[in-house]
């Protein structure tokens, strides 16, 4: 393995956004040292833009069609199955790993939806258990926010616009009624799993990731990536015979607790990362096994290198979850 290693750690949801729920005291000495060695650049972007920047290159829909061996002439857009519950002024939703969908279930749900909308020529395909594709006979003109940017809540402003917005709303409502108390959902309820009682449609997303970068992730959005290692030691094992010098680790484990306002799970994950990542990454920089470490989230970028000389500047404030 090359000692000239550059690692970019992409962590959507790294900063805690809920001022009303205070973050417990975080004991993260290794992370704080990394921050002391860093240069911070403010680069505020949406969460969906963060995914597009690092997880795929080009059209997500086209890559999904290729993976499924579908005719690329068919039009398509992205479908996310969700569990939604009504609040006072908005809908709360669960998606992704929180749903616990397996491939067989996803296939069954897509078959049910395709059969129901067969007269309209719509067909549903499970690209991932929790991320689907729908193809249509013609291009539909609508715009709708990416679910990635809604942070667990759907309010009255998150509505489709465009010439075909009414059709999109109609299909969403019709399929929601179809799924209500469907046998597939009843079976999920008996297993203590959240039902799939809603679908979120969004247009294709165009990624700008570097195709030659070695990518590890736990996100369903990446169609061509390696499984995210459980810790730094496991990462080093995968790189033992590799000359790869530029690596991206994209970990979205914080998104669910941040969306749900679950501050205790957020703190638990951060403390686990101190053992699994921050401490060994700090050691890797000290030993010159790592040339540069970048930490990226929606708020900006930390560029970290081991200083050539001892630092005499004032220490940074400990990480509290509120800022980099």
C-alpha positions in Angstrom: 0.0 0.0 0.0 1.2 3.5 -0.9 2.2 5.7 2.0 1.1 8.7 0.0 -2.5 8.2 0.9 -5.3 10.8 0.6 -8.6 10.0 2.4 -11.8 12.0 2.1 -14.3 11.2 4.8 -17.8 12.4 3.7 -20.3 12.6 6.6 -23.7 13.9 5.8 -25.5 15.0 9.0 -22.2 15.6 10.8 -23.5 18.8 12.3 -26.5 18.7 14.7 -29.2 21.1 13.5 -31.7 21.0 16.3 -31.0 23.9 18.7 -33.9 22.8 21.0 -32.2 19.4 21.8 -28.7 19.9 23.3 -26.0 17.5 22.3 -24.5 15.7 25.3 -20.9 16.4 26.2 -18.8 14.7 23.4 -15.5 13.2 24.5 -13.6 13.2 21.1 -10.0 14.1 21.8 -8.7 12.6 18.6 -11.2 14.5 16.4 -10.4 17.7 18.3 -6.7 17.2 17.5 -7.6 16.6 13.8 -9.5 19.8 13.9 -6.6 21.6 15.4 -4.5 20.5 12.4 -7.1 21.5 9.9 -7.9 24.3 7.5 -11.6 25.0 7.3 -13.3 26.1 4.1 -17.0 27.1 4.2 -18.8 25.2 1.4 -22.5 25.1 2.2 -24.5 22.7 0.0 -27.6 20.6 0.1 -27.4 17.0 1.2 -28.5 15.8 -2.2 -25.6 17.8 -3.8 -23.2 16.1 -1.4 -24.4 12.7 -2.6 -24.1 13.8 -6.2 -20.6 15.1 -5.7 -19.2 11.8 -4.3 -21.4 8.8 -5.1 -21.8 8.6 -8.8 -20.9 10.2 -12.1 -23.5 11.2 -14.7 -27.2 10.2 -14.8 -28.3 8.1 -11.9 -31.4 6.9 -13.9 -29.3 5.8 -16.8 -26.9 3.9 -14.6 -29.9 2.2 -12.9 -31.3 1.2 -16.3 -28.0 -0.2 -17.3 -27.7 -2.2 -14.1 -31.2 -3.6 -14.7 -30.6 -4.2 -18.4 -33.5 -2.0 -19.4 -34.1 -0.3 -22.7 -32.4 3.2 -22.3 -35.1 4.7 -24.6 -37.6 4.4 -21.8 -38.0 7.6 -19.6 -37.5 7.2 -15.9 -37.3 8.8 -12.6 -36.4 7.9 -9.0 -38.8 6.4 -6.5 -38.2 6.2 -2.7 -40.5 4.0 -0.6 -41.3 5.7 2.7 -43.2 5.3 5.9 -45.0 8.5 6.7 -46.9 9.6 9.9 -49.0 12.7 10.2 -47.9 15.4 12.5 -49.6 18.7 13.4 -48.2 20.7 10.5 -46.2 18.2 8.5 -45.5 14.6 7.7 -42.7 12.7 9.4 -41.1 10.0 7.3 -38.7 7.1 7.4 -36.7 5.8 4.5 -33.6 3.8 3.8 -32.3 1.3 6.3 -34.9 2.3 8.8 -37.5 0.5 6.7 -35.7 -2.9 6.8 -36.8 -3.8 3.3 -35.2 -6.9 1.9 -34.8 -7.6 -1.9 -37.7 -10.0 -2.1 -40.1 -7.6 -0.5 -39.0 -4.7 -2.7 -39.5 -6.9 -5.8 -43.0 -7.8 -4.6 -44.0 -4.2 -3.9 -42.7 -3.1 -7.4 -44.7 -5.9 -9.0 -47.9 -4.8 -7.2 -47.3 -1.2 -8.3 -46.4 -2.1 -11.9 -49.6 -4.2 -12.2 -51.8 -1.4 -10.9 -50.3 1.2 -13.3 -49.9 -1.1 -16.2 -52.7 0.7 -18.2 -50.5 3.9 -17.9 -47.4 2.1 -19.0 -45.6 2.7 -15.7 -43.2 0.0 -14.5 -41.4 -0.1 -11.1 -38.0 -1.8 -10.5 -36.0 -2.2 -7.2 -32.6 -0.9 -8.0 -31.9 -1.3 -4.3 -34.4 -2.6 -1.7 -34.9 1.0 -0.5 -34.4 2.8 -3.7 -36.5 2.1 -6.9 -36.8 3.2 -10.5 -40.0 3.8 -12.4 -40.1 3.9 -16.2 -42.8 5.7 -18.2 -43.7 5.8 -21.9 -43.0 9.5 -22.2 -41.0 12.2 -20.4 -43.0 13.7 -17.5 -42.5 17.4 -16.8 -42.3 17.9 -13.1 -40.0 19.2 -10.4 -39.9 18.1 -6.8 -37.4 18.4 -4.0 -35.0 15.5 -3.4 -36.1 13.5 -0.4 -32.5 13.8 0.7 -33.0 17.5 1.4 -36.2 17.3 3.4 -34.5 16.1 6.7 -37.2 13.7 7.7 -40.2 16.1 7.3 -42.6 16.8 4.4 -44.5 20.0 4.8 -46.9 21.9 2.5 -44.1 23.5 0.5 -42.8 20.1 -0.8 -45.2 19.7 -3.7 -44.4 19.0 -7.4 -44.5 21.8 -9.9 -44.5 21.7 -13.7 -46.9 20.7 -16.5 -47.4 17.1 -15.1 -47.4 18.0 -11.4 -51.1 17.1 -11.1 -50.5 13.7 -12.6 -47.6 13.1 -10.2 -49.8 14.0 -7.2 -52.6 11.9 -8.5 -50.4 8.8 -8.9 -48.8 9.4 -5.4 -52.3 9.5 -3.8 -53.6 6.6 -5.7 -50.7 4.4 -4.9 -50.8 5.5 -1.3 -54.4 4.2 -1.1 -53.4 1.0 -2.8 -50.6 0.4 -0.2 -52.9 1.1 2.7 -53.6 -2.2 4.5 -52.1 -4.1 1.5 -51.3 -7.8 2.5 -47.6 -7.0 2.0 -47.9 -4.2 4.6 -50.0 -6.3 6.9 -47.2 -8.9 6.9 -44.7 -6.2 7.7 -46.8 -5.1 10.6 -46.9 -8.6 12.1 -43.1 -8.6 12.0 -42.9 -5.3 13.8 -41.6 -3.4 10.7 -42.8 0.0 9.5 -45.3 -0.2 6.6 -44.6 1.2 3.1 -47.4 3.7 3.0 -46.0 6.4 0.6 -43.8 6.9 -2.4 -41.6 9.9 -3.2 -41.0 10.6 -6.8 -38.1 12.8 -8.0 -36.4 13.6 -11.3 -33.0 12.2 -12.3 -30.0 13.4 -10.4 -26.7 14.0 -12.2 -23.6 13.0 -10.3 -20.1 14.6 -10.6 -18.0 12.0 -8.7 -14.5 11.2 -10.0 -14.7 7.8 -11.8 -11.1 6.9 -10.9 -11.5 7.4 -7.1 -11.8 4.3 -4.8 -15.2 4.7 -3.2 -16.5 2.9 0.0 -20.0 3.6 1.2 -23.0 2.3 3.1 -25.4 4.4 0.9 -27.9 2.9 -1.5 -27.4 5.7 -3.9 -24.0 4.5 -5.0 -24.4 1.9 -7.8 -20.7 1.2 -8.2 -18.8 1.2 -4.9 -17.2 -1.0 -2.3 -18.9 -1.8 1.0 -17.9 0.6 3.8 -15.4 -1.0 6.2 -16.4 -1.2 9.8 -13.3 0.7 11.0 -9.9 2.0 9.9 -8.2 -1.4 10.5 -10.6 -3.1 8.1 -10.0 -0.4 5.5 -6.2 -1.0 5.7 -6.8 -4.7 5.2 -8.6 -4.0 1.9 -5.7 -1.7 0.8 -2.8 -4.0 1.7 -2.1 -4.9 -1.9 -3.4 -1.7 -3.5 -1.5 1.2 -5.0 -4.6 3.4 -4.9 -3.8 6.8 -3.5 -7.1 8.6 -3.4 -10.0 7.2 -1.3 -13.5 8.4 -0.5 -15.3 7.0 2.6 -19.0 8.1 2.4 -20.8 7.2 5.6 -24.4 8.4 6.0 -25.2 6.7 9.4 -25.8 10.0 11.0 -28.7 11.0 8.7 -31.4 9.0 10.4 -30.7 10.1 14.0 -30.3 13.7 12.8 -33.6 13.6 10.8 -35.4 12.1 13.8 -33.8 14.4 16.4 -32.3 11.4 18.2 -29.5 13.2 19.9 -28.4 10.2 22.0 -27.9 7.9 19.0 -26.1 10.8 17.3 -23.7 11.1 20.3 -23.3 7.3 20.5 -22.2 7.1 16.8 -19.8 10.0 17.3 -18.1 8.2 20.3 -17.9 5.0 18.3 -16.2 6.8 15.5 -13.7 8.2 17.9 -12.5 4.6 18.4 -13.0 3.2 15.0 -11.9 6.2 12.9 -10.7 9.4 14.6 -8.0 7.8 16.7 -6.5 5.6 14.0 -6.7 8.3 11.4 -4.8 10.6 13.7 -2.2 7.9 14.2 -2.0 7.4 10.4 -1.3 11.1 10.0 1.3 11.1 12.7 3.1 8.1 11.2 2.9 9.7 7.7 0.9 6.7 6.4 -1.7 9.3 5.4 -0.6 12.4 3.5 -3.9 14.2 3.8 -7.3 13.7 5.4 -10.4 15.6 4.3 -13.6 15.7 6.3 -16.6 16.9 4.3 -20.2 17.6 5.3 -23.0 19.9 4.1 -21.4 22.8 6.0 -17.9 22.7 4.5 -14.6 21.0 4.3 -11.8 20.3 6.8 -8.4 19.8 5.1 -6.1 18.1 7.6 -2.3 17.5 7.4 0.2 16.8 10.1 1.9 20.1 10.9 5.6 20.3 10.1 6.3 22.1 13.3 4.7 22.2 16.8 1.6 24.4 16.8 1.6 27.3 19.2 -1.7 28.8 18.2 -4.7 28.8 20.5 -6.4 25.4 20.7 -9.7 25.1 18.9 -12.9 24.7 21.0 -13.9 21.0 21.5 -16.3 19.6 18.9 -19.9 20.1 20.2 -21.8 18.9 17.1 -22.8 22.5 16.2 -19.9 23.6 14.0 -16.7 22.3 12.4 
